């Protein structure tokens, strides 16, 4: 989480500051806008990062549950085949 916040803050600061200077704003105005852009983009990166991590965890849990269900189904099929093999006359 800290990495996403810092990365977003750095990207926000640099991009807003450079755009403000290119537009022709004064250095103090550009600095104030860059600070605000840093906070906003940092929080945005943090929010998106949390959503992404939550979705990755959910995907991994779903895969694990599907694998467990497949193993249980295979075991059940094995037991069913064993019962059919025993009950069939040779």
PDB file of N, CA, C and O in Angstrom:
ATOM      1  N   UNK A   1       0.814  -1.188   0.000  1.00  0.00           N
ATOM      2  CA  UNK A   1       0.000   0.000   0.000  1.00  0.00           C
ATOM      3  C   UNK A   1       0.864   1.261   0.000  1.00  0.00           C
ATOM      4  O   UNK A   1       0.558   2.225  -0.701  1.00  0.00           O
ATOM      5  N   UNK A   2       1.916   1.252   0.767  1.00  0.00           N
ATOM      6  CA  UNK A   2       2.770   2.434   0.837  1.00  0.00           C
ATOM      7  C   UNK A   2       3.414   2.716  -0.507  1.00  0.00           C
ATOM      8  O   UNK A   2       3.546   3.868  -0.919  1.00  0.00           O
ATOM      9  N   UNK A   3       3.816   1.637  -1.192  1.00  0.00           N
ATOM     10  CA  UNK A   3       4.463   1.810  -2.490  1.00  0.00           C
ATOM     11  C   UNK A   3       3.514   2.471  -3.487  1.00  0.00           C
ATOM     12  O   UNK A   3       3.916   3.377  -4.217  1.00  0.00           O
ATOM     13  N   UNK A   4       2.275   2.029  -3.522  1.00  0.00           N
ATOM     14  CA  UNK A   4       1.295   2.616  -4.442  1.00  0.00           C
ATOM     15  C   UNK A   4       1.017   4.072  -4.118  1.00  0.00           C
ATOM     16  O   UNK A   4       0.894   4.907  -5.015  1.00  0.00           O
ATOM     17  N   UNK A   5       0.919   4.369  -2.838  1.00  0.00           N
ATOM     18  CA  UNK A   5       0.682   5.745  -2.417  1.00  0.00           C
ATOM     19  C   UNK A   5       1.853   6.639  -2.812  1.00  0.00           C
ATOM     20  O   UNK A   5       1.658   7.731  -3.347  1.00  0.00           O
ATOM     21  N   UNK A   6       3.067   6.170  -2.546  1.00  0.00           N
ATOM     22  CA  UNK A   6       4.249   6.970  -2.888  1.00  0.00           C
ATOM     23  C   UNK A   6       4.423   7.117  -4.398  1.00  0.00           C
ATOM     24  O   UNK A   6       4.756   8.195  -4.889  1.00  0.00           O
ATOM     25  N   UNK A   7       4.197   6.031  -5.127  1.00  0.00           N
ATOM     26  CA  UNK A   7       4.326   6.088  -6.580  1.00  0.00           C
ATOM     27  C   UNK A   7       3.303   7.045  -7.181  1.00  0.00           C
ATOM     28  O   UNK A   7       3.637   7.859  -8.042  1.00  0.00           O
ATOM     29  N   UNK A   8       2.074   6.946  -6.729  1.00  0.00           N
ATOM     30  CA  UNK A   8       1.039   7.861  -7.222  1.00  0.00           C
ATOM     31  C   UNK A   8       1.342   9.299  -6.863  1.00  0.00           C
ATOM     32  O   UNK A   8       1.129  10.201  -7.672  1.00  0.00           O
ATOM     33  N   UNK A   9       1.838   9.523  -5.655  1.00  0.00           N
ATOM     34  CA  UNK A   9       2.193  10.880  -5.248  1.00  0.00           C
ATOM     35  C   UNK A   9       3.308  11.454  -6.094  1.00  0.00           C
ATOM     36  O   UNK A   9       3.266  12.618  -6.494  1.00  0.00           O
ATOM     37  N   UNK A  10       4.312  10.623  -6.364  1.00  0.00           N
ATOM     38  CA  UNK A  10       5.430  11.102  -7.163  1.00  0.00           C
ATOM     39  C   UNK A  10       4.985  11.404  -8.600  1.00  0.00           C
ATOM     40  O   UNK A  10       5.340  12.441  -9.161  1.00  0.00           O
ATOM     41  N   UNK A  11       4.214  10.498  -9.182  1.00  0.00           N
ATOM     42  CA  UNK A  11       3.732  10.712 -10.550  1.00  0.00           C
ATOM     43  C   UNK A  11       2.840  11.951 -10.604  1.00  0.00           C
ATOM     44  O   UNK A  11       2.949  12.759 -11.526  1.00  0.00           O
ATOM     45  N   UNK A  12       1.958  12.097  -9.617  1.00  0.00           N
ATOM     46  CA  UNK A  12       1.072  13.261  -9.579  1.00  0.00           C
ATOM     47  C   UNK A  12       1.836  14.559  -9.455  1.00  0.00           C
ATOM     48  O   UNK A  12       1.534  15.534 -10.143  1.00  0.00           O
ATOM     49  N   UNK A  13       2.831  14.575  -8.574  1.00  0.00           N
ATOM     50  CA  UNK A  13       3.609  15.795  -8.374  1.00  0.00           C
ATOM     51  C   UNK A  13       4.355  16.189  -9.637  1.00  0.00           C
ATOM     52  O   UNK A  13       4.281  17.333 -10.085  1.00  0.00           O
ATOM     53  N   UNK A  14       5.076  15.226 -10.207  1.00  0.00           N
ATOM     54  CA  UNK A  14       5.896  15.533 -11.380  1.00  0.00           C
ATOM     55  C   UNK A  14       5.030  15.947 -12.567  1.00  0.00           C
ATOM     56  O   UNK A  14       5.334  16.921 -13.255  1.00  0.00           O
ATOM     57  N   UNK A  15       3.963  15.211 -12.801  1.00  0.00           N
ATOM     58  CA  UNK A  15       3.137  15.518 -13.973  1.00  0.00           C
ATOM     59  C   UNK A  15       2.421  16.850 -13.818  1.00  0.00           C
ATOM     60  O   UNK A  15       2.402  17.635 -14.766  1.00  0.00           O
ATOM     61  N   UNK A  16       1.835  17.136 -12.669  1.00  0.00           N
ATOM     62  CA  UNK A  16       1.117  18.400 -12.489  1.00  0.00           C
ATOM     63  C   UNK A  16       2.089  19.572 -12.489  1.00  0.00           C
ATOM     64  O   UNK A  16       1.796  20.623 -13.058  1.00  0.00           O
ATOM     65  N   UNK A  17       3.239  19.396 -11.856  1.00  0.00           N
ATOM     66  CA  UNK A  17       4.219  20.483 -11.826  1.00  0.00           C
ATOM     67  C   UNK A  17       4.726  20.799 -13.228  1.00  0.00           C
ATOM     68  O   UNK A  17       4.835  21.965 -13.607  1.00  0.00           O
ATOM     69  N   UNK A  18       5.037  19.758 -13.995  1.00  0.00           N
ATOM     70  CA  UNK A  18       5.563  20.002 -15.344  1.00  0.00           C
ATOM     71  C   UNK A  18       4.504  20.619 -16.252  1.00  0.00           C
ATOM     72  O   UNK A  18       4.816  21.509 -17.043  1.00  0.00           O
ATOM     73  N   UNK A  19       3.267  20.163 -16.150  1.00  0.00           N
ATOM     74  CA  UNK A  19       2.201  20.741 -16.976  1.00  0.00           C
ATOM     75  C   UNK A  19       1.955  22.194 -16.573  1.00  0.00           C
ATOM     76  O   UNK A  19       1.766  23.051 -17.435  1.00  0.00           O
ATOM     77  N   UNK A  20       1.955  22.472 -15.280  1.00  0.00           N
ATOM     78  CA  UNK A  20       1.736  23.848 -14.820  1.00  0.00           C
ATOM     79  C   UNK A  20       2.857  24.766 -15.295  1.00  0.00           C
ATOM     80  O   UNK A  20       2.594  25.908 -15.673  1.00  0.00           O
ATOM     81  N   UNK A  21       4.083  24.298 -15.285  1.00  0.00           N
ATOM     82  CA  UNK A  21       5.193  25.134 -15.752  1.00  0.00           C
ATOM     83  C   UNK A  21       5.133  25.331 -17.269  1.00  0.00           C
ATOM     84  O   UNK A  21       5.449  26.410 -17.772  1.00  0.00           O
ATOM     85  N   UNK A  22       4.726  24.284 -17.994  1.00  0.00           N
ATOM     86  CA  UNK A  22       4.612  24.409 -19.444  1.00  0.00           C
ATOM     87  C   UNK A  22       3.498  25.373 -19.844  1.00  0.00           C
ATOM     88  O   UNK A  22       3.609  26.071 -20.852  1.00  0.00           O
ATOM     89  N   UNK A  23       2.441  25.410 -19.068  1.00  0.00           N
ATOM     90  CA  UNK A  23       1.326  26.306 -19.348  1.00  0.00           C
ATOM     91  C   UNK A  23       1.735  27.752 -19.092  1.00  0.00           C
ATOM     92  O   UNK A  23       1.181  28.669 -19.699  1.00  0.00           O
ATOM     93  N   UNK A  24       2.698  27.964 -18.202  1.00  0.00           N
ATOM     94  CA  UNK A  24       3.184  29.316 -17.953  1.00  0.00           C
ATOM     95  C   UNK A  24       2.796  29.866 -16.600  1.00  0.00           C
ATOM     96  O   UNK A  24       2.846  31.080 -16.399  1.00  0.00           O
ATOM     97  N   UNK A  25       2.414  29.020 -15.670  1.00  0.00           N
ATOM     98  CA  UNK A  25       2.064  29.490 -14.336  1.00  0.00           C
ATOM     99  C   UNK A  25       3.337  29.787 -13.562  1.00  0.00           C
ATOM    100  O   UNK A  25       4.415  29.311 -13.918  1.00  0.00           O
ATOM    101  N   UNK A  26       3.210  30.560 -12.521  1.00  0.00           N
ATOM    102  CA  UNK A  26       4.354  30.900 -11.690  1.00  0.00           C
ATOM    103  C   UNK A  26       4.831  29.695 -10.896  1.00  0.00           C
ATOM    104  O   UNK A  26       4.078  28.741 -10.697  1.00  0.00           O
ATOM    105  N   UNK A  27       6.084  29.733 -10.440  1.00  0.00           N
ATOM    106  CA  UNK A  27       6.641  28.590  -9.709  1.00  0.00           C
ATOM    107  C   UNK A  27       5.887  28.260  -8.416  1.00  0.00           C
ATOM    108  O   UNK A  27       5.713  27.085  -8.092  1.00  0.00           O
ATOM    109  N   UNK A  28       5.442  29.264  -7.684  1.00  0.00           N
ATOM    110  CA  UNK A  28       4.712  28.997  -6.436  1.00  0.00           C
ATOM    111  C   UNK A  28       3.341  28.393  -6.718  1.00  0.00           C
ATOM    112  O   UNK A  28       2.909  27.476  -6.019  1.00  0.00           O
ATOM    113  N   UNK A  29       2.664  28.896  -7.729  1.00  0.00           N
ATOM    114  CA  UNK A  29       1.353  28.349  -8.100  1.00  0.00           C
ATOM    115  C   UNK A  29       1.514  26.914  -8.594  1.00  0.00           C
ATOM    116  O   UNK A  29       0.732  26.031  -8.241  1.00  0.00           O
ATOM    117  N   UNK A  30       2.536  26.697  -9.410  1.00  0.00           N
ATOM    118  CA  UNK A  30       2.784  25.351  -9.929  1.00  0.00           C
ATOM    119  C   UNK A  30       3.125  24.397  -8.794  1.00  0.00           C
ATOM    120  O   UNK A  30       2.712  23.238  -8.809  1.00  0.00           O
ATOM    121  N   UNK A  31       3.878  24.879  -7.810  1.00  0.00           N
ATOM    122  CA  UNK A  31       4.240  24.041  -6.670  1.00  0.00           C
ATOM    123  C   UNK A  31       3.017  23.684  -5.830  1.00  0.00           C
ATOM    124  O   UNK A  31       2.876  22.543  -5.392  1.00  0.00           O
ATOM    125  N   UNK A  32       2.143  24.647  -5.608  1.00  0.00           N
ATOM    126  CA  UNK A  32       0.929  24.378  -4.823  1.00  0.00           C
ATOM    127  C   UNK A  32       0.017  23.392  -5.565  1.00  0.00           C
ATOM    128  O   UNK A  32      -0.536  22.477  -4.955  1.00  0.00           O
ATOM    129  N   UNK A  33      -0.137  23.579  -6.865  1.00  0.00           N
ATOM    130  CA  UNK A  33      -0.962  22.659  -7.638  1.00  0.00           C
ATOM    131  C   UNK A  33      -0.334  21.267  -7.691  1.00  0.00           C
ATOM    132  O   UNK A  33      -1.044  20.262  -7.679  1.00  0.00           O
ATOM    133  N   UNK A  34       0.983  21.213  -7.748  1.00  0.00           N
ATOM    134  CA  UNK A  34       1.672  19.921  -7.767  1.00  0.00           C
ATOM    135  C   UNK A  34       1.491  19.192  -6.444  1.00  0.00           C
ATOM    136  O   UNK A  34       1.331  17.972  -6.423  1.00  0.00           O
ATOM    137  N   UNK A  35       1.516  19.925  -5.347  1.00  0.00           N
ATOM    138  CA  UNK A  35       1.278  19.293  -4.039  1.00  0.00           C
ATOM    139  C   UNK A  35      -0.126  18.718  -3.963  1.00  0.00           C
ATOM    140  O   UNK A  35      -0.323  17.607  -3.470  1.00  0.00           O
ATOM    141  N   UNK A  36      -1.090  19.465  -4.444  1.00  0.00           N
ATOM    142  CA  UNK A  36      -2.471  18.981  -4.454  1.00  0.00           C
ATOM    143  C   UNK A  36      -2.620  17.775  -5.385  1.00  0.00           C
ATOM    144  O   UNK A  36      -3.299  16.806  -5.045  1.00  0.00           O
ATOM    145  N   UNK A  37      -1.987  17.835  -6.550  1.00  0.00           N
ATOM    146  CA  UNK A  37      -2.022  16.702  -7.481  1.00  0.00           C
ATOM    147  C   UNK A  37      -1.356  15.472  -6.897  1.00  0.00           C
ATOM    148  O   UNK A  37      -1.779  14.344  -7.153  1.00  0.00           O
ATOM    149  N   UNK A  38      -0.307  15.695  -6.110  1.00  0.00           N
ATOM    150  CA  UNK A  38       0.392  14.588  -5.459  1.00  0.00           C
ATOM    151  C   UNK A  38      -0.525  13.863  -4.485  1.00  0.00           C
ATOM    152  O   UNK A  38      -0.574  12.633  -4.465  1.00  0.00           O
ATOM    153  N   UNK A  39      -1.245  14.623  -3.686  1.00  0.00           N
ATOM    154  CA  UNK A  39      -2.157  14.016  -2.707  1.00  0.00           C
ATOM    155  C   UNK A  39      -3.285  13.263  -3.414  1.00  0.00           C
ATOM    156  O   UNK A  39      -3.606  12.129  -3.059  1.00  0.00           O
ATOM    157  N   UNK A  40      -3.871  13.900  -4.401  1.00  0.00           N
ATOM    158  CA  UNK A  40      -5.017  13.292  -5.095  1.00  0.00           C
ATOM    159  C   UNK A  40      -4.607  12.015  -5.822  1.00  0.00           C
ATOM    160  O   UNK A  40      -5.270  10.987  -5.684  1.00  0.00           O
ATOM    161  N   UNK A  41      -3.534  12.068  -6.585  1.00  0.00           N
ATOM    162  CA  UNK A  41      -3.120  10.884  -7.337  1.00  0.00           C
ATOM    163  C   UNK A  41      -2.589   9.789  -6.412  1.00  0.00           C
ATOM    164  O   UNK A  41      -2.760   8.603  -6.698  1.00  0.00           O
ATOM    165  N   UNK A  42      -1.952  10.172  -5.315  1.00  0.00           N
ATOM    166  CA  UNK A  42      -1.504   9.169  -4.342  1.00  0.00           C
ATOM    167  C   UNK A  42      -2.666   8.397  -3.747  1.00  0.00           C
ATOM    168  O   UNK A  42      -2.615   7.172  -3.639  1.00  0.00           O
ATOM    169  N   UNK A  43      -3.718   9.117  -3.360  1.00  0.00           N
ATOM    170  CA  UNK A  43      -4.900   8.451  -2.812  1.00  0.00           C
ATOM    171  C   UNK A  43      -5.605   7.605  -3.867  1.00  0.00           C
ATOM    172  O   UNK A  43      -6.131   6.536  -3.559  1.00  0.00           O
ATOM    173  N   UNK A  44      -5.617   8.078  -5.101  1.00  0.00           N
ATOM    174  CA  UNK A  44      -6.227   7.314  -6.188  1.00  0.00           C
ATOM    175  C   UNK A  44      -5.471   6.011  -6.433  1.00  0.00           C
ATOM    176  O   UNK A  44      -6.087   4.959  -6.602  1.00  0.00           O
ATOM    177  N   UNK A  45      -4.144   6.075  -6.453  1.00  0.00           N
ATOM    178  CA  UNK A  45      -3.340   4.865  -6.630  1.00  0.00           C
ATOM    179  C   UNK A  45      -3.571   3.899  -5.476  1.00  0.00           C
ATOM    180  O   UNK A  45      -3.659   2.690  -5.688  1.00  0.00           O
ATOM    181  N   UNK A  46      -3.669   4.420  -4.262  1.00  0.00           N
ATOM    182  CA  UNK A  46      -3.906   3.556  -3.094  1.00  0.00           C
ATOM    183  C   UNK A  46      -5.254   2.848  -3.221  1.00  0.00           C
ATOM    184  O   UNK A  46      -5.351   1.649  -2.960  1.00  0.00           O
ATOM    185  N   UNK A  47      -6.288   3.578  -3.618  1.00  0.00           N
ATOM    186  CA  UNK A  47      -7.621   3.013  -3.758  1.00  0.00           C
ATOM    187  C   UNK A  47      -7.655   1.928  -4.829  1.00  0.00           C
ATOM    188  O   UNK A  47      -8.211   0.851  -4.613  1.00  0.00           O
ATOM    189  N   UNK A  48      -7.060   2.216  -5.982  1.00  0.00           N
ATOM    190  CA  UNK A  48      -7.019   1.232  -7.068  1.00  0.00           C
ATOM    191  C   UNK A  48      -6.199   0.013  -6.653  1.00  0.00           C
ATOM    192  O   UNK A  48      -6.556  -1.117  -6.984  1.00  0.00           O
ATOM    193  N   UNK A  49      -5.103   0.238  -5.930  1.00  0.00           N
ATOM    194  CA  UNK A  49      -4.279  -0.875  -5.456  1.00  0.00           C
ATOM    195  C   UNK A  49      -5.036  -1.795  -4.520  1.00  0.00           C
ATOM    196  O   UNK A  49      -4.917  -3.017  -4.610  1.00  0.00           O
ATOM    197  N   UNK A  50      -5.811  -1.215  -3.625  1.00  0.00           N
ATOM    198  CA  UNK A  50      -6.614  -2.044  -2.710  1.00  0.00           C
ATOM    199  C   UNK A  50      -7.637  -2.876  -3.462  1.00  0.00           C
ATOM    200  O   UNK A  50      -7.826  -4.055  -3.164  1.00  0.00           O
ATOM    201  N   UNK A  51      -8.297  -2.267  -4.434  1.00  0.00           N
ATOM    202  CA  UNK A  51      -9.281  -3.011  -5.226  1.00  0.00           C
ATOM    203  C   UNK A  51      -8.595  -4.141  -5.983  1.00  0.00           C
ATOM    204  O   UNK A  51      -9.107  -5.259  -6.032  1.00  0.00           O
ATOM    205  N   UNK A  52      -7.444  -3.854  -6.569  1.00  0.00           N
ATOM    206  CA  UNK A  52      -6.711  -4.866  -7.332  1.00  0.00           C
ATOM    207  C   UNK A  52      -6.279  -6.018  -6.433  1.00  0.00           C
ATOM    208  O   UNK A  52      -6.437  -7.180  -6.807  1.00  0.00           O
ATOM    209  N   UNK A  53      -5.739  -5.718  -5.260  1.00  0.00           N
ATOM    210  CA  UNK A  53      -5.302  -6.772  -4.340  1.00  0.00           C
ATOM    211  C   UNK A  53      -6.492  -7.606  -3.872  1.00  0.00           C
ATOM    212  O   UNK A  53      -6.387  -8.829  -3.771  1.00  0.00           O
ATOM    213  N   UNK A  54      -7.610  -6.963  -3.589  1.00  0.00           N
ATOM    214  CA  UNK A  54      -8.799  -7.700  -3.161  1.00  0.00           C
ATOM    215  C   UNK A  54      -9.267  -8.651  -4.264  1.00  0.00           C
ATOM    216  O   UNK A  54      -9.650  -9.786  -3.981  1.00  0.00           O
ATOM    217  N   UNK A  55      -9.239  -8.196  -5.512  1.00  0.00           N
ATOM    218  CA  UNK A  55      -9.663  -9.042  -6.626  1.00  0.00           C
ATOM    219  C   UNK A  55      -8.697 -10.199  -6.864  1.00  0.00           C
ATOM    220  O   UNK A  55      -9.130 -11.303  -7.194  1.00  0.00           O
ATOM    221  N   UNK A  56      -7.410  -9.965  -6.704  1.00  0.00           N
ATOM    222  CA  UNK A  56      -6.431 -11.041  -6.862  1.00  0.00           C
ATOM    223  C   UNK A  56      -6.625 -12.096  -5.773  1.00  0.00           C
ATOM    224  O   UNK A  56      -6.575 -13.293  -6.056  1.00  0.00           O
ATOM    225  N   UNK A  57      -6.846 -11.664  -4.537  1.00  0.00           N
ATOM    226  CA  UNK A  57      -7.098 -12.616  -3.451  1.00  0.00           C
ATOM    227  C   UNK A  57      -8.348 -13.439  -3.716  1.00  0.00           C
ATOM    228  O   UNK A  57      -8.358 -14.650  -3.495  1.00  0.00           O
ATOM    229  N   UNK A  58      -9.413 -12.778  -4.192  1.00  0.00           N
ATOM    230  CA  UNK A  58     -10.655 -13.494  -4.495  1.00  0.00           C
ATOM    231  C   UNK A  58     -10.444 -14.505  -5.613  1.00  0.00           C
ATOM    232  O   UNK A  58     -10.968 -15.617  -5.553  1.00  0.00           O
ATOM    233  N   UNK A  59      -9.678 -14.121  -6.634  1.00  0.00           N
ATOM    234  CA  UNK A  59      -9.404 -15.037  -7.742  1.00  0.00           C
ATOM    235  C   UNK A  59      -8.635 -16.261  -7.253  1.00  0.00           C
ATOM    236  O   UNK A  59      -8.938 -17.386  -7.652  1.00  0.00           O
ATOM    237  N   UNK A  60      -7.644 -16.046  -6.394  1.00  0.00           N
ATOM    238  CA  UNK A  60      -6.865 -17.171  -5.872  1.00  0.00           C
ATOM    239  C   UNK A  60      -7.721 -18.084  -4.998  1.00  0.00           C
ATOM    240  O   UNK A  60      -7.581 -19.306  -5.045  1.00  0.00           O
ATOM    241  N   UNK A  61      -8.606 -17.487  -4.201  1.00  0.00           N
ATOM    242  CA  UNK A  61      -9.498 -18.310  -3.375  1.00  0.00           C
ATOM    243  C   UNK A  61     -10.444 -19.122  -4.251  1.00  0.00           C
ATOM    244  O   UNK A  61     -10.709 -20.286  -3.952  1.00  0.00           O
ATOM    245  N   UNK A  62     -10.958 -18.528  -5.327  1.00  0.00           N
ATOM    246  CA  UNK A  62     -11.854 -19.242  -6.235  1.00  0.00           C
ATOM    247  C   UNK A  62     -11.129 -20.402  -6.910  1.00  0.00           C
ATOM    248  O   UNK A  62     -11.688 -21.489  -7.056  1.00  0.00           O
ATOM    249  N   UNK A  63      -9.879 -20.168  -7.322  1.00  0.00           N
ATOM    250  CA  UNK A  63      -9.104 -21.245  -7.940  1.00  0.00           C
ATOM    251  C   UNK A  63      -8.863 -22.378  -6.957  1.00  0.00           C
ATOM    252  O   UNK A  63      -8.955 -23.552  -7.318  1.00  0.00           O
ATOM    253  N   UNK A  64      -8.555 -22.027  -5.711  1.00  0.00           N
ATOM    254  CA  UNK A  64      -8.300 -23.048  -4.703  1.00  0.00           C
ATOM    255  C   UNK A  64      -9.574 -23.854  -4.428  1.00  0.00           C
ATOM    256  O   UNK A  64      -9.513 -25.078  -4.305  1.00  0.00           O
ATOM    257  N   UNK A  65     -10.720 -23.185  -4.331  1.00  0.00           N
ATOM    258  CA  UNK A  65     -11.971 -23.890  -4.090  1.00  0.00           C
ATOM    259  C   UNK A  65     -12.331 -24.784  -5.278  1.00  0.00           C
ATOM    260  O   UNK A  65     -12.857 -25.880  -5.088  1.00  0.00           O
ATOM    261  N   UNK A  66     -12.054 -24.329  -6.486  1.00  0.00           N
ATOM    262  CA  UNK A  66     -12.330 -25.157  -7.667  1.00  0.00           C
ATOM    263  C   UNK A  66     -11.432 -26.388  -7.674  1.00  0.00           C
ATOM    264  O   UNK A  66     -11.877 -27.478  -8.034  1.00  0.00           O
ATOM    265  N   UNK A  67     -10.172 -26.222  -7.280  1.00  0.00           N
ATOM    266  CA  UNK A  67      -9.262 -27.366  -7.228  1.00  0.00           C
ATOM    267  C   UNK A  67      -9.708 -28.366  -6.166  1.00  0.00           C
ATOM    268  O   UNK A  67      -9.653 -29.574  -6.394  1.00  0.00           O
ATOM    269  N   UNK A  68     -10.142 -27.885  -5.027  1.00  0.00           N
ATOM    270  CA  UNK A  68     -10.625 -28.768  -3.963  1.00  0.00           C
ATOM    271  C   UNK A  68     -11.872 -29.517  -4.429  1.00  0.00           C
ATOM    272  O   UNK A  68     -12.024 -30.708  -4.156  1.00  0.00           O
ATOM    273  N   UNK A  69     -12.758 -28.821  -5.129  1.00  0.00           N
ATOM    274  CA  UNK A  69     -13.969 -29.471  -5.637  1.00  0.00           C
ATOM    275  C   UNK A  69     -13.625 -30.535  -6.671  1.00  0.00           C
ATOM    276  O   UNK A  69     -14.252 -31.593  -6.704  1.00  0.00           O
ATOM    277  N   UNK A  70     -12.643 -30.265  -7.509  1.00  0.00           N
ATOM    278  CA  UNK A  70     -12.235 -31.252  -8.506  1.00  0.00           C
ATOM    279  C   UNK A  70     -11.632 -32.484  -7.847  1.00  0.00           C
ATOM    280  O   UNK A  70     -11.892 -33.604  -8.287  1.00  0.00           O
ATOM    281  N   UNK A  71     -10.835 -32.301  -6.804  1.00  0.00           N
ATOM    282  CA  UNK A  71     -10.240 -33.434  -6.093  1.00  0.00           C
ATOM    283  C   UNK A  71     -11.337 -34.254  -5.421  1.00  0.00           C
ATOM    284  O   UNK A  71     -11.315 -35.484  -5.467  1.00  0.00           O
ATOM    285  N   UNK A  72     -12.294 -33.571  -4.798  1.00  0.00           N
ATOM    286  CA  UNK A  72     -13.392 -34.283  -4.133  1.00  0.00           C
ATOM    287  C   UNK A  72     -14.223 -35.058  -5.153  1.00  0.00           C
ATOM    288  O   UNK A  72     -14.646 -36.184  -4.890  1.00  0.00           O
ATOM    289  N   UNK A  73     -14.455 -34.454  -6.309  1.00  0.00           N
ATOM    290  CA  UNK A  73     -15.220 -35.136  -7.354  1.00  0.00           C
ATOM    291  C   UNK A  73     -14.461 -36.348  -7.877  1.00  0.00           C
ATOM    292  O   UNK A  73     -15.065 -37.388  -8.139  1.00  0.00           O
ATOM    293  N   UNK A  74     -13.160 -36.229  -8.031  1.00  0.00           N
ATOM    294  CA  UNK A  74     -12.352 -37.355  -8.494  1.00  0.00           C
ATOM    295  C   UNK A  74     -12.371 -38.488  -7.478  1.00  0.00           C
ATOM    296  O   UNK A  74     -12.463 -39.656  -7.856  1.00  0.00           O
ATOM    297  N   UNK A  75     -12.286 -38.159  -6.199  1.00  0.00           N
ATOM    298  CA  UNK A  75     -12.346 -39.186  -5.155  1.00  0.00           C
ATOM    299  C   UNK A  75     -13.698 -39.884  -5.150  1.00  0.00           C
ATOM    300  O   UNK A  75     -13.781 -41.103  -5.003  1.00  0.00           O
ATOM    301  N   UNK A  76     -14.754 -39.096  -5.313  1.00  0.00           N
ATOM    302  CA  UNK A  76     -16.097 -39.679  -5.332  1.00  0.00           C
ATOM    303  C   UNK A  76     -16.255 -40.606  -6.537  1.00  0.00           C
ATOM    304  O   UNK A  76     -16.829 -41.689  -6.425  1.00  0.00           O
ATOM    305  N   UNK A  77     -15.742 -40.171  -7.689  1.00  0.00           N
ATOM    306  CA  UNK A  77     -15.809 -40.999  -8.889  1.00  0.00           C
ATOM    307  C   UNK A  77     -15.023 -42.287  -8.705  1.00  0.00           C
ATOM    308  O   UNK A  77     -15.457 -43.348  -9.153  1.00  0.00           O
ATOM    309  N   UNK A  78     -13.871 -42.204  -8.048  1.00  0.00           N
ATOM    310  CA  UNK A  78     -13.051 -43.387  -7.786  1.00  0.00           C
ATOM    311  C   UNK A  78     -13.798 -44.381  -6.902  1.00  0.00           C
ATOM    312  O   UNK A  78     -13.791 -45.585  -7.159  1.00  0.00           O
ATOM    313  N   UNK A  79     -14.442 -43.861  -5.856  1.00  0.00           N
ATOM    314  CA  UNK A  79     -15.201 -44.733  -4.958  1.00  0.00           C
ATOM    315  C   UNK A  79     -16.374 -45.360  -5.695  1.00  0.00           C
ATOM    316  O   UNK A  79     -16.671 -46.538  -5.496  1.00  0.00           O
ATOM    317  N   UNK A  80     -17.038 -44.593  -6.538  1.00  0.00           N
ATOM    318  CA  UNK A  80     -18.168 -45.116  -7.307  1.00  0.00           C
ATOM    319  C   UNK A  80     -17.703 -46.212  -8.258  1.00  0.00           C
ATOM    320  O   UNK A  80     -18.371 -47.238  -8.384  1.00  0.00           O
ATOM    321  N   UNK A  81     -16.577 -46.014  -8.926  1.00  0.00           N
ATOM    322  CA  UNK A  81     -16.035 -47.026  -9.827  1.00  0.00           C
ATOM    323  C   UNK A  81     -15.647 -48.286  -9.057  1.00  0.00           C
ATOM    324  O   UNK A  81     -15.841 -49.398  -9.549  1.00  0.00           O
ATOM    325  N   UNK A  82     -15.105 -48.120  -7.862  1.00  0.00           N
ATOM    326  CA  UNK A  82     -14.713 -49.273  -7.052  1.00  0.00           C
ATOM    327  C   UNK A  82     -15.948 -50.068  -6.641  1.00  0.00           C
ATOM    328  O   UNK A  82     -15.913 -51.298  -6.640  1.00  0.00           O
ATOM    329  N   UNK A  83     -17.031 -49.391  -6.294  1.00  0.00           N
ATOM    330  CA  UNK A  83     -18.268 -50.077  -5.916  1.00  0.00           C
ATOM    331  C   UNK A  83     -18.852 -50.826  -7.108  1.00  0.00           C
ATOM    332  O   UNK A  83     -19.318 -51.956  -6.969  1.00  0.00           O
ATOM    333  N   UNK A  84     -18.827 -50.194  -8.278  1.00  0.00           N
ATOM    334  CA  UNK A  84     -19.360 -50.851  -9.470  1.00  0.00           C
ATOM    335  C   UNK A  84     -18.518 -52.054  -9.852  1.00  0.00           C
ATOM    336  O   UNK A  84     -19.056 -53.060 -10.314  1.00  0.00           O
ATOM    337  N   UNK A  85     -17.231 -51.972  -9.673  1.00  0.00           N
ATOM    338  CA  UNK A  85     -16.332 -53.067 -10.000  1.00  0.00           C
ATOM    339  C   UNK A  85     -16.580 -54.267  -9.068  1.00  0.00           C
ATOM    340  O   UNK A  85     -16.528 -55.420  -9.497  1.00  0.00           O
ATOM    341  N   UNK A  86     -16.847 -53.975  -7.799  1.00  0.00           N
ATOM    342  CA  UNK A  86     -17.077 -55.049  -6.831  1.00  0.00           C
ATOM    343  C   UNK A  86     -18.433 -55.704  -7.066  1.00  0.00           C
ATOM    344  O   UNK A  86     -18.552 -56.921  -6.923  1.00  0.00           O
ATOM    345  N   UNK A  87     -19.454 -54.936  -7.420  1.00  0.00           N
ATOM    346  CA  UNK A  87     -20.800 -55.493  -7.568  1.00  0.00           C
ATOM    347  C   UNK A  87     -21.024 -56.173  -8.909  1.00  0.00           C
ATOM    348  O   UNK A  87     -21.981 -56.937  -9.032  1.00  0.00           O
ATOM    349  N   UNK A  88     -20.204 -55.943  -9.910  1.00  0.00           N
ATOM    350  CA  UNK A  88     -20.395 -56.582 -11.209  1.00  0.00           C
ATOM    351  C   UNK A  88     -19.897 -58.037 -11.149  1.00  0.00           C
ATOM    352  O   UNK A  88     -18.816 -58.312 -10.628  1.00  0.00           O
ATOM    353  N   UNK A  89     -20.701 -58.958 -11.689  1.00  0.00           N
ATOM    354  CA  UNK A  89     -20.221 -60.354 -11.735  1.00  0.00           C
ATOM    355  C   UNK A  89     -19.170 -60.504 -12.821  1.00  0.00           C
ATOM    356  O   UNK A  89     -19.231 -59.870 -13.874  1.00  0.00           O
ATOM    357  N   UNK A  90     -18.219 -61.351 -12.533  1.00  0.00           N
ATOM    358  CA  UNK A  90     -17.132 -61.564 -13.459  1.00  0.00           C
ATOM    359  C   UNK A  90     -17.410 -62.676 -14.425  1.00  0.00           C
ATOM    360  O   UNK A  90     -16.574 -62.977 -15.277  1.00  0.00           O
TER     361      UNK A  90
END
